[in-house]
Amino acid sequence: MTNSNVSVTSANGVSFDLESEELLVDGEVRRLQAKEVKLLEYFLDHANRIVPRSDLLTDVWGYDASVDTRTVDIHVSHLRKKLNAGKRHGIIKTIHGVGYRFTIV
């Protein structure tokens, strides 16, 4: 999904410009926090695959995967709201006991 030749990713009424870090949802610009940008980039790089929570902790936050924290869940929740995930049911799906799947159709 994200590579050096593509700076804008668009799907499901959502557009994300990797260079400017601008998120456009249904024509409205949404401001992302730095960690939300990293999380979205990671999800785009791993789209349509299950991403273990431990991988997010290690690769996005730089934490040891054995750390018990709710930070991933909280950031995913914030990102879902900014993506209007309620209107786009399943764009970030929780895979209970494992992690998340970011779906692009």
KAZIZI-V195565 format. One record per run of one state. SS is the DSSP state (H for helix, E for strand, - for the rest). FROM is the first residue (numbers start at 1). TO is the last residue. If there is no record, write none. Layout:
SS:FROM:TO + SS:FROM:TO
This chain:
-:1:2 + E:3:3 + -:4:5 + E:6:6 + -:7:7 + E:8:11 + -:12:13 + E:14:17 + -:18:21 + E:22:25 + -:26:27 + E:28:30 + -:31:33 + H:34:45 + -:46:49 + E:50:52 + H:53:61 + -:62:70 + H:71:82 + -:83:91 + E:92:95 + -:96:98 + E:99:102 + -:103:105
